[in-house]
Amino acid sequence: MTNSETPTDPEQLRAEIEQTRAELGETVQELAAKTDVKARAKQAIGDTRARVGQKVSGLKHQAGQATGAVAERASTAKRQLAESDLPAPLRRPLPLAAIGAAVAAALVVIVVVTRRRSS
């Protein structure tokens, strides 16, 4: 502001001073907020927690949907196996798989024992 722009009316001058003080106060508050590392760190933590919470909520929803879909598929597969013309042992694949795993484990044990004896 130059001298030619300075208001001559005392009321205008007071109003201009008040406006300048308000702007200066806002600027000081903004600068103080930028230098307050602890408050900024807390704000960042809060923001991160909120984002993580939203993602967890979304993932829980997706997991619930996936669980429902898997349960439905398993139920359908079980019903189809029960209605199929396969022999009983093949309609119950879990015992068949357990027997296969036991045979494979026995073969591994036999191979390991024979190799140790021969060396």
Backbone as a ProteinNet text record, in pm:
[ID]
protein_1_A
[PRIMARY]
MTNSETPTDPEQLRAEIEQTRAELGETVQELAAKTDVKARAKQAIGDTRARVGQKVSGLKHQAGQATGAVAERASTAKRQLAESDLPAPLRRPLPLAAIGAAVAAALVVIVVVTRRRSS
[TERTIARY]
82.4	0	87.8	56.4	131.4	52.6	115.9	50.9	-74	-75.3	-192.1	-310.7	-283.9	-390.4	-438.5	-372.6	-409.6	-541	-639.3	-766.2	-751	-822.2	-814.8	-922.7	-1027.7	-1137.9	-1095.2	-1105.2	-1063	-1140.2	-1265.9	-1345.7	-1295.7	-1265.4	-1211.3	-1075.9	-997	-865.5	-878.2	-969.9	-991.3	-1040	-1130.6	-1183.1	-1072	-986.4	-874.8	-776.4	-751.5	-661.8	-721.2	-848.6	-914.5	-907.2	-927.9	-920.9	-778.8	-680.6	-541.1	-506.5	-553.6	-529.4	-591.8	-713.7	-780.6	-703.7	-660.4	-583	-451.2	-386.1	-258.8	-278.6	-387.5	-417.6	-439	-510.8	-532.1	-400.4	-313.9	-184.2	-98.9	-99.6	-21.6	-73.6	-206	-263.1	-224.8	-227.2	-188.9	-42.4	43.8	186.3	209.7	139.4	154.3	108.5	1.1	-48.1	53.3	121.4	221.5	343.9	377.3	496.2	466.2	340.1	303.3	311.5	430.3	456.7	372.9	359.9	284.3	138.5	77.1	-62.9	-76.3	19.4	13.8	31.2	118.5	137.1	9.5	-54.2	-180.2	-287.2	-291.7	-388.9	-362.3	-234.7	-199	-235.8	-213.8	-250.2	-401.3	-473.9	-620.3	-670.1	-611.6	-650.7	-620.3	-502	-462.5	-554.2	-587.8	-680	-815.4	-861.8	-991.2	-985.8	-878.6	-864.9	-853.8	-773.8	-757.7	-890.6	-962.8	-1093.5	-1189.4	-1188	-1274.9	-1234.2	-1103.3	-1057	-1090.9	-1072.9	-1105	-1253.8	-1334.5	-1478.3	-1513.6	-1451.6	-1474.8	-1429	-1313.3	-1261.8	-1350.1	-1402.3	-1493.5	-1618.2	-1667.2	-1785.6	-1756	-1640.9	-1602.3	-1582.9	-1522.3	-1500.7	-1634.3	-1728.2	-1861.1	-1929	-1916.2	-1975.7	-1907	-1774.6	-1700.6	-1735.5	-1748.7	-1784.8	-1921.2	-2013.5	-2147.2	-2143.5	-2063.7	-2053.4	-1989.8	-1885	-1818.1	-1912.4	-1985.1	-2079.1	-2187.2	-2232.1	-2334.4	-2279.3	-2157.5	-2095.6	-2073.7	-2028.1	-2005	-2136.2	-2239.8	-2371	-2419.6	-2401.6	-2441.7	-2360.8	-2229	-2143.4	-2181	-2209.3	-2248.2	-2378.7	-2472.8	-2601.4	-2582.3	-2497.8	-2473.3	-2404.5	-2309.7	-2243.2	-2341.3	-2428.2	-2525.6	-2622.3	-2652.9	-2747.3	-2679.7	-2547.8	-2477.5	-2479.7	-2437.9	-2435	-2299.9	-2214	-2082.2	-2094.6	-1999.9	-2000.1	-1978.3	-2020.8	-2017.6	-1879	-1769.6	-1638.3	-1600.5	-1641	-1606.9	-1698.2	-1813.7	-1903.4	-1855.6	-1772	-1716	-1566.2	-1522.4	-1382.1	-1286.9	-1334.1	-1243.6	-1179.6	-1253.7	-1187.9	-1094.3	-1134.2	-1049.8	-919.9	-926.9	-807	-719.6	-780.6	-703.2	-629.3	-695.2	-629.7	-513.1	-534.1	-426.4	-308.9	-335	-228.1	-153.1	-224.6	-159.5	-68.9	-115.8	-34.1	90.2	74.7	189.5	289.5	240.8	330.2	403.6	334	397.5	507.6	481	582.9	705.2	683.2	794.9	877.1	812.4	883.9	965.9	907.6	979	1101.4	1087.5	1200.1	1308.9	1273.9	1373.4	1446.3	1373.6	1435.5	1529	1488.1	1575.4	1699.7	1690	1807.6	1904.6	1852.5	1941.3	2015.4	1946.3	2010.2	2117.2	2095.4	2191.3	2312.4	2305.2	2419.3	2507.5
-116.7	0	124.4	215.8	340.6	446.8	560.5	668.4	719.3	713.2	760.9	666.1	538.4	440.6	431	492.2	487.1	563.6	495.7	565.1	678.8	784.2	899.2	893.9	819.6	807.2	710.8	749.9	663.7	531.3	529.8	406.8	308.6	360.7	274	218.4	301.6	259.5	151.1	165	62.3	-68.5	-58.7	-179.2	-252	-174.4	-235.2	-301.3	-238.9	-295.9	-425.2	-428.3	-549.4	-663.4	-629.1	-732	-787.4	-699.7	-743.3	-830.1	-792.2	-873.3	-1012.3	-1018.5	-1147.4	-1236.3	-1178.1	-1255.1	-1301.5	-1212.8	-1248	-1359	-1352	-1457.1	-1591.9	-1592.4	-1718.4	-1773.8	-1685.7	-1728.7	-1788.2	-1722.8	-1772.3	-1909.5	-1926.4	-2055.6	-2163.8	-2132.7	-2230.4	-2270.5	-2170.8	-2200.7	-2282.5	-2250.2	-2324.9	-2469.3	-2489.1	-2625.3	-2704.2	-2639.2	-2709	-2747.7	-2669.4	-2699.9	-2793.2	-2821.4	-2910.8	-3055.1	-3112.6	-3246	-3351.3	-3338.6	-3437.4	-3442.3	-3326.6	-3323.3	-3376.8	-3344.1	-3393.2	-3545.1	-3598.3	-3743.5	-3811.3	-3753.8	-3810.3	-3807.1	-3697.9	-3687.3	-3793.2	-3813.8	-3914.6	-4054	-4080.6	-4210.5	-4229.9	-4126.2	-4134.8	-4160.3	-4089.9	-4110.5	-4252.1	-4301.7	-4437.2	-4540.4	-4520.6	-4612.9	-4616.1	-4501.3	-4495.6	-4571	-4550.6	-4621.1	-4771.4	-4812.4	-4955.3	-5015.3	-4942.1	-4990.2	-5010.6	-4918.3	-4932.6	-5054	-5073.1	-5187.9	-5319.2	-5323.8	-5445	-5475.1	-5371.9	-5391.2	-5446.5	-5391	-5440.5	-5584.6	-5616.8	-5753.5	-5852.2	-5810.2	-5897.8	-5926.1	-5822.7	-5839.7	-5937	-5918.2	-6007.5	-6149.9	-6164.8	-6299.3	-6365.7	-6289.1	-6344.5	-6390.1	-6311.3	-6350.2	-6475.2	-6478.9	-6594.5	-6719.6	-6705.4	-6819.4	-6873.8	-6783.6	-6826.1	-6897.1	-6844.1	-6905.4	-7043.5	-7056.2	-7186.4	-7286.9	-7244.2	-7334.9	-7379.8	-7287.8	-7323.7	-7423	-7399	-7492.2	-7630	-7631	-7758.5	-7834.3	-7763.1	-7825.8	-7883.2	-7806.6	-7852.9	-7975.5	-7971.9	-8085.2	-8209.2	-8190.1	-8303.1	-8364.6	-8279.8	-8328.4	-8402.8	-8347.2	-8412	-8546.3	-8554.3	-8682.1	-8784.8	-8740.1	-8832.2	-8884.7	-8802.5	-8842.3	-8915	-8920.7	-8980.6	-9133.6	-9196	-9341.8	-9400.1	-9320.5	-9368.9	-9465.6	-9557.8	-9647.5	-9566	-9622.1	-9552.4	-9498.3	-9575.2	-9520.4	-9396.2	-9388	-9272.3	-9152.9	-9177.6	-9067.6	-8997.3	-9063.8	-9002.8	-8986	-8876.9	-8861.8	-8841.4	-8797.2	-8773.5	-8903	-9010	-9133.6	-9187.9	-9174.9	-9221.1	-9141.8	-9012.2	-8927.8	-8961.5	-8989.6	-9025	-9156.4	-9251	-9379.8	-9359	-9276.4	-9246.6	-9179.3	-9085.9	-9017.5	-9114.3	-9206.4	-9305.9	-9397.1	-9440.3	-9526	-9450.6	-9323.8	-9244.7	-9227.4	-9202	-9187	-9317.3	-9430.6	-9560.9	-9584	-9549.6	-9566.5	-9480	-9356.9	-9267.8	-9326.4	-9378.5	-9437.9	-9557.2	-9641.2	-9759.2	-9717.9	-9619	-9573.4	-9516.8	-9435.2	-9373.5	-9481.2	-9579	-9684	-9767.7	-9805.5	-9888.4	-9812	-9682.6	-9603.8	-9589.9	-9576.6	-9563.9	-9695.5	-9806.2	-9935.8	-9964.9	-9919	-9948.7	-9855.5	-9745.1	-9654.4	-9670.4
0	0	0	-84.6	-87.2	-11.4	8.8	82.9	12.1	-121.8	-195.4	-179.7	-146	-127.8	16.2	107.9	248	266.7	330.1	350.8	451.5	427	517.3	623.5	596.9	692	803.6	929.3	1039.7	1045.6	1011.2	1013.2	906.7	788.3	682.4	725.3	786.1	833.1	939	1032.8	1136.1	1073.4	978.9	912.7	837.6	772.2	699.6	795.4	907.6	1008.8	1064.1	1092.5	1143.2	1041.8	916.5	811.2	801.8	806.6	800.2	920.8	1039	1159.4	1145.9	1093.4	1077.1	979.8	867.8	769.2	828.6	903.5	967	1070.1	1147.2	1245.1	1178.9	1068	993.9	942.9	890.3	838.8	950.3	1066.4	1180.7	1223.5	1227.5	1265.4	1165.2	1036.7	934.8	949.7	974.1	993.3	1119.4	1225.2	1350.6	1331.6	1255.5	1230.9	1150.1	1056.6	975.1	1056.6	1158.1	1237.6	1354.1	1383.2	1492.6	1443	1453.3	1400	1471.9	1602	1678.9	1634	1616.4	1572.4	1429.9	1344.9	1207.2	1203.4	1289.4	1295.1	1344.3	1445.6	1495.5	1386.7	1312.1	1203.1	1096.6	1062.7	962.5	1011.7	1140	1197	1191.6	1226.2	1221.1	1079.7	983.6	843.4	797.9	835.3	797.2	861	988.4	1056.9	985.8	946	877.9	745.3	669.3	540.8	561.4	659.9	688.2	733.3	817.4	862.7	747.4	652.5	536.2	453	434.5	355.9	425.5	558.3	633.6	622.4	632.2	619.9	481.9	379.4	243.7	226.6	284.3	273.8	349.5	464.7	538.7	456.6	391.5	307.3	192.5	127.5	18.1	67.7	185.6	240.5	270.9	322.6	350.2	222.7	117.8	-10.1	-65.2	-56.7	-107.2	-27.7	102.9	186.7	147.5	125	82.4	-51.9	-143.8	-277	-267.6	-186.4	-171.4	-106.8	-4.6	62.6	-34.6	-117.4	-216.4	-319.1	-364.7	-461.5	-399.4	-273.5	-206.3	-189.6	-154.2	-138.1	-271.4	-377	-510.3	-551.6	-527.6	-564.2	-483.1	-356.1	-270.9	-320.2	-354.8	-405.5	-538.7	-625.8	-754.6	-736.4	-642.6	-616.9	-560.7	-473.5	-414.7	-520.5	-618.5	-722.9	-839	-839.7	-953.7	-945.7	-1055.2	-1064.3	-1024.8	-961.7	-921.3	-804.6	-793.9	-677.2	-548.1	-436.6	-307.7	-270.6	-286.9	-247.9	-328	-450.9	-532.5	-502.8	-445.2	-409.9	-282.7	-207.1	-86.1	-107.7	-169	-207	-88.9	25.5	137.1	187.5	215	257.8	150	25.1	-84.8	-88.3	-68.1	-67.4	52.8	167.3	286.6	264.9	202.2	173.4	77.7	-24.5	-120.3	-52.3	39.1	110.6	200.4	264.7	351.4	269.1	151.8	65.2	19.9	-18.5	-62.7	51.1	173.3	288.1	315.9	303.9	326.6	223.1	98.8	-5.6	21.8	67.8	99.3	213.3	315.3	428.6	381.2	299.2	248.6	168.9	82.1	0.3	88.1	187.2	276	356.2	409.1	490.4	405.1	283.8	198.7	155.9	133	93.8	210.6	330.9	446.7	474.8	452.6	477.5	373.8	252.5	147.3	152.6	223.2	226	343.7
[MASK]
+++++++++++++++++++++++++++++++++++++++++++++++++++++++++++++++++++++++++++++++++++++++++++++++++++++++++++++++++++++++

